[in-house]
Amino acid sequence: MVLVVDQDYRTMLGTAFYDRADEVNALRRALRAGGRLVVVYGPRNVGKSELARYLLKKDGLPAVRVDARLLSVRGLEAEIGVEALGTAPARLAREAAEALLQVIGAPAGLFDVALRLAGILAHKGEALLLVDEFHELPRYRGSRGRRYGEALDDLRSLAAYLAKADRGLRVVVTVSEGFAATRDARSRLEGYSTRWLLVEHMDRGHFEALYREYAESRPCNLAFHEVYALVGGTPGALPDLCPLSSGEVVGERIPAWLGEVEAALSAARSTLRERGFERRPGDVIREALGLLERPVKPLREPERFMLGEVLVEQNIVYPVYPGRARVQGLLYRPQYPVYHAILAEAVERGVESLLELDPARVYERALESLGGGG
């Protein structure tokens, strides 16, 4: 295959920018089509933030980027996560940073941040605000855990405000948490000039080239085929996985993944039970695997659809809606290929709990499938 790579651009991993031509063009079309709010969503670590950052820089769109992960931390004035992109002057980023320092540590959400910056950006004419991982803003974190209902409420409030505002401000948000990919989230934003962009795993050829470049300057104990079999084309996973040995993956990482999927299936059983559908653990495991192997028709298969929505919220799978998948129904794909290997191994072994599985065997199964269902 012919690699598409921009060697003149440096990503936050320190590598060139690989592929993503379709996604870059899709985001460009969304912004040009009049979308006042664009939600960029998809699996963890696939490069959603880098994609948006790349387009804004390359197209020269005057924009300010805010990293919500840093905004939620007190006292990081020098690393507040605000930068000017495109043709926006550095002074604009400084003004934005000064304004946002007032909300650090406060219960600030997306609507608060956008309104605080609207006045700064709007008088520049057409301006754009990029909020990376908006669900990490202070309002949605706390002693009660993640408050995703409030995050969706703020997202809808912002969409309604932007749809009616006479200013030229547009907002792009990235989100890696599954709550933003459910049907409920999409329905809440209907009619508010909102566009959605799904970013999926990078294809194998481009991801291998990225891995090779990354591994040239940093120690990487896992071979490419191991990384790809476990987490698919997810560039953001390299800093965490590369330093590990195969033994550490089997002894530490796979048990953690088993626990994540087991917890998600437990949540799914509880939700189904509340709706009057009693399921044994082994049945839910088999049905979860089935989600990854054939499309779901929500109206005709409410139980399967309900299970899929819970697993989306729990960040185990993500949905591919019919317009993109070109299938009669809704497709679900695993956030990481290893999740598919876990479910397949559990069904083959006939276990009632994923914690009964041998991590070494899960690891081998992932390598055998070279990416499972992802």
C-alpha positions in Angstrom: 0.0 0.0 0.0 1.0 3.6 -0.5 1.5 5.4 2.8 0.0 8.8 3.3 2.2 10.7 5.7 3.0 14.4 6.5 6.6 14.5 7.6 6.5 18.2 8.1 4.1 17.9 11.0 5.0 16.6 14.5 2.3 14.9 16.6 2.3 15.0 20.3 3.9 11.5 20.2 6.8 13.1 18.3 6.1 11.3 15.1 4.9 12.4 11.7 1.2 12.6 11.0 0.1 9.3 9.3 -3.0 8.7 7.1 -6.4 10.0 8.4 -7.0 11.6 5.0 -10.7 10.5 5.0 -11.2 11.8 8.6 -9.5 15.1 7.9 -11.7 15.6 4.9 -14.8 14.6 6.8 -14.0 17.1 9.6 -13.3 19.8 7.0 -16.7 19.2 5.4 -18.4 19.3 8.8 -17.0 22.7 9.5 -17.7 24.1 6.1 -21.2 22.7 6.1 -22.3 25.2 8.8 -22.0 22.9 11.8 -21.6 25.2 14.8 -20.8 22.2 17.1 -18.8 19.2 15.9 -18.5 16.1 18.2 -15.4 14.0 17.4 -15.8 10.6 19.1 -14.4 7.1 18.9 -12.3 4.5 20.8 -9.7 5.6 23.3 -6.2 6.5 22.0 -7.0 6.5 18.3 -5.9 10.1 17.7 -9.1 12.2 17.8 -7.4 15.2 19.4 -4.5 15.0 17.1 -6.8 14.8 14.1 -8.6 18.0 15.0 -5.3 19.8 16.0 -3.8 18.8 12.6 -6.6 20.1 10.5 -6.8 23.4 12.3 -3.1 24.0 12.0 -2.8 22.9 8.3 -5.9 24.8 7.1 -4.9 27.9 9.1 -8.3 28.2 10.8 -8.0 30.7 13.7 -8.6 28.6 16.7 -7.9 28.2 20.4 -7.4 24.7 21.8 -8.2 23.9 25.4 -7.1 20.6 26.9 -9.8 19.8 29.6 -7.5 17.2 31.2 -5.1 20.0 32.3 -7.8 22.6 33.0 -9.1 20.5 35.8 -5.8 20.7 37.7 -5.1 23.7 40.0 -2.0 25.8 39.6 -0.7 24.7 36.2 -0.5 28.2 34.8 2.4 27.3 32.6 0.8 24.1 31.4 -2.9 25.0 31.4 -3.3 23.3 28.0 -4.3 26.3 25.9 -2.7 26.9 22.6 -3.4 29.0 19.5 -3.8 27.1 16.3 -3.9 28.1 12.6 -3.7 31.9 12.1 -4.7 32.7 15.6 -2.0 34.9 17.3 -0.3 33.6 20.4 -1.7 36.6 22.2 -5.2 35.1 21.8 -4.1 32.0 23.6 -2.6 34.1 26.4 -5.9 36.0 26.8 -7.8 32.7 26.8 -5.5 31.2 29.4 -5.9 34.2 31.7 -9.7 33.9 31.4 -9.6 30.1 32.1 -7.3 30.5 35.2 -10.4 31.9 36.9 -12.3 28.6 36.5 -9.4 26.2 37.4 -10.6 24.1 40.4 -14.1 25.6 40.2 -17.1 23.5 39.0 -16.7 24.6 35.4 -18.3 22.7 32.6 -18.3 23.0 28.8 -20.9 25.7 28.7 -19.0 27.8 31.3 -15.7 27.5 29.4 -17.3 28.2 26.0 -19.1 31.3 27.3 -16.0 32.6 29.0 -14.1 32.3 25.8 -16.8 33.4 23.4 -16.2 37.1 24.0 -12.5 36.7 23.5 -12.8 34.7 20.3 -15.9 36.2 18.7 -14.6 39.7 18.0 -11.9 38.1 15.8 -14.6 37.2 13.3 -14.9 33.5 12.4 -13.1 31.7 15.2 -13.1 28.2 16.5 -12.8 26.7 20.0 -11.4 23.1 20.3 -12.0 21.4 23.6 -10.1 18.2 23.9 -11.7 15.5 26.1 -14.5 17.8 27.3 -15.8 15.2 29.7 -12.7 15.8 31.8 -13.8 19.3 32.8 -14.1 20.0 36.6 -17.9 19.9 36.7 -18.0 16.3 35.6 -15.6 14.9 38.1 -16.1 14.6 41.9 -16.7 12.4 44.8 -19.7 10.9 43.1 -17.5 9.7 40.2 -18.1 10.7 36.6 -21.3 12.8 36.0 -21.9 12.1 32.4 -25.5 13.2 32.6 -24.4 16.7 33.4 -21.8 16.5 30.5 -24.6 15.7 28.1 -26.8 18.5 29.5 -24.0 21.0 29.0 -23.3 19.7 25.5 -27.0 20.2 24.6 -27.1 23.7 26.1 -24.0 24.7 24.2 -25.4 23.3 20.9 -28.6 25.3 21.5 -26.7 28.4 22.3 -24.5 28.1 19.2 -27.4 27.4 16.9 -29.0 30.7 17.9 -26.0 32.9 18.6 -25.3 35.6 16.1 -21.5 35.3 16.7 -19.2 33.4 14.4 -18.0 31.1 17.1 -17.8 27.3 16.3 -16.9 24.6 18.7 -15.2 21.2 18.2 -15.2 18.8 21.1 -13.4 15.5 21.3 -14.6 12.7 23.6 -13.4 9.2 24.3 -16.0 8.1 26.7 -18.9 6.0 25.4 -21.7 8.0 26.9 -21.3 10.5 24.0 -21.8 7.7 21.4 -25.2 6.4 22.6 -28.4 6.9 20.8 -29.6 9.0 23.7 -26.7 11.4 23.3 -27.3 11.8 19.5 -31.0 12.4 20.0 -30.4 15.1 22.6 -28.5 17.2 20.0 -30.9 16.7 17.1 -31.9 20.0 15.5 -29.0 22.0 16.8 -26.7 22.1 13.8 -24.5 19.5 15.4 -22.2 17.3 13.3 -20.7 13.9 14.4 -17.4 12.4 13.3 -16.4 8.9 14.3 -12.7 8.2 14.3 -11.8 4.5 14.2 -8.6 2.5 14.6 -5.8 3.4 12.2 -5.3 0.8 9.5 -2.6 -1.7 10.0 -0.1 -0.4 7.4 -0.1 3.2 8.6 0.0 2.2 12.2 2.9 -0.1 11.7 4.8 2.7 10.0 4.0 5.0 12.9 5.1 2.3 15.4 8.4 1.9 13.6 9.1 5.7 13.8 8.1 5.9 17.4 10.2 2.9 18.4 13.3 4.4 16.8 13.6 7.0 19.5 12.0 5.2 22.5 12.5 1.8 24.0 9.7 -0.5 22.9 9.7 -4.0 24.3 6.6 -5.2 22.6 6.8 -6.1 19.0 4.4 -4.4 16.6 2.2 -7.5 16.1 1.7 -7.7 19.9 0.6 -4.1 20.2 -1.7 -4.4 17.2 -3.2 -7.6 18.3 -4.0 -6.2 21.7 -5.1 -2.6 21.1 -5.4 -2.3 17.3 -4.4 1.0 15.5 -4.4 3.2 18.6 -1.3 5.5 18.5 -2.1 6.9 22.0 -1.6 3.5 23.5 2.1 3.3 22.6 3.5 5.3 25.6 1.8 2.9 28.0 2.3 -0.4 26.2 5.8 0.0 24.7 7.7 -0.1 27.9 6.1 -3.4 29.0 7.4 -6.9 28.4 5.1 -9.7 27.2 5.2 -11.1 30.7 4.1 -7.8 32.2 1.2 -7.6 29.7 0.1 -11.1 30.7 0.6 -10.6 34.4 -0.8 -7.1 34.8 -2.5 -5.6 31.8 -4.6 -8.5 30.6 -6.0 -9.1 34.1 -7.0 -5.4 34.2 -8.7 -5.7 30.9 -10.5 -8.9 32.1 -11.7 -6.9 35.1 -13.0 -4.0 32.9 -15.0 -6.3 30.7 -16.4 -8.3 33.6 -17.5 -5.1 35.4 -19.2 -3.9 32.2 -21.1 -7.2 31.7 -22.2 -7.0 35.4 -23.6 -3.5 34.7 -25.3 -4.8 31.6 -27.0 -7.7 33.6 -28.2 -5.2 36.2 -29.7 -3.0 33.5 -31.4 -5.9 31.7 -32.8 -7.1 35.0 -34.3 -3.7 35.8 -36.0 -3.8 32.4 -37.4 -7.3 33.1 -34.9 -9.3 31.2 -33.2 -11.9 33.5 -29.9 -13.3 32.1 -27.3 -15.7 33.4 -23.7 -14.4 33.3 -22.8 -16.9 30.6 -25.7 -15.9 28.4 -24.7 -12.2 28.6 -21.1 -13.2 27.6 -22.4 -15.0 24.5 -24.7 -12.2 23.6 -21.9 -9.6 24.0 -19.8 -11.6 21.6 -22.7 -11.8 19.2 -22.9 -8.0 19.2 -19.5 -7.9 17.5 -20.4 -10.5 14.9 -23.7 -9.4 13.4 -25.6 -6.1 13.2 -28.3 -5.1 15.7 -31.8 -3.9 14.7 -32.8 -1.7 17.6 -36.5 -1.8 17.2 -36.7 -5.5 16.5 -34.0 -6.6 19.0 -34.5 -4.4 22.1 -32.6 -6.7 24.4 -29.5 -6.8 22.2 -29.7 -3.1 21.6 -30.0 -2.4 25.4 -26.9 -4.6 26.0 -25.0 -2.8 23.3 -25.8 0.6 24.7 -24.6 -0.4 28.2 -21.4 -1.7 26.7 -20.9 1.5 24.8 -21.4 3.5 28.0 -18.9 1.2 29.7 -16.3 1.8 27.0 -16.1 -1.8 25.9 -17.6 -1.4 22.4 -18.4 1.6 20.1 -21.3 1.9 17.6 -21.0 2.4 13.9 -24.2 3.8 12.6 -25.9 2.5 9.5 -25.0 5.4 7.2 -21.4 4.6 7.6 -21.5 0.9 7.9 -23.8 0.4 4.9 -25.6 -2.5 6.7 -29.1 -3.1 7.8 -28.7 -2.4 11.4 -26.2 -1.1 14.0 -22.7 -2.4 14.2 -20.7 -2.6 17.4 -16.9 -2.9 17.4 -14.6 -3.5 20.3 -12.8 -0.6 21.8 -9.7 -2.8 21.8 -9.3 -6.0 19.8 -8.3 -7.8 23.0 -11.9 -7.3 24.3 -13.1 -9.5 21.4 -10.4 -12.1 22.2 -11.6 -12.1 25.8 -15.3 -12.7 24.9 -14.4 -15.3 22.3 -12.2 -17.2 24.8 -14.9 -17.0 27.4 -17.5 -18.5 25.1 -15.2 -21.3 24.0 -14.4 -22.2 27.6 -18.0 -21.9 28.7 -17.2 -19.8 31.8 -19.7 -17.8 33.9 -17.1 -15.2 34.8 -14.3 -13.7 32.8 -12.1 -13.8 35.9 -11.9 -17.6 35.4 -9.9 -17.1 32.2 -6.2 -17.7 31.9 -4.6 -14.4 31.0 -1.8 -16.2 29.1 -4.4 -17.9 27.0 -6.2 -14.7 26.3 -2.9 -13.2 25.2 -2.2 -16.1 22.8 -5.7 -15.9 21.4 -5.3 -12.2 20.7 -2.0 -12.9 18.8 -3.7 -15.7 16.9 -6.5 -13.4 15.7 -4.1 -10.5 15.0 -6.7 -7.9 16.1 -9.8 -10.0 16.7 -13.0 -8.2 15.7 -11.4 -4.8 15.7 
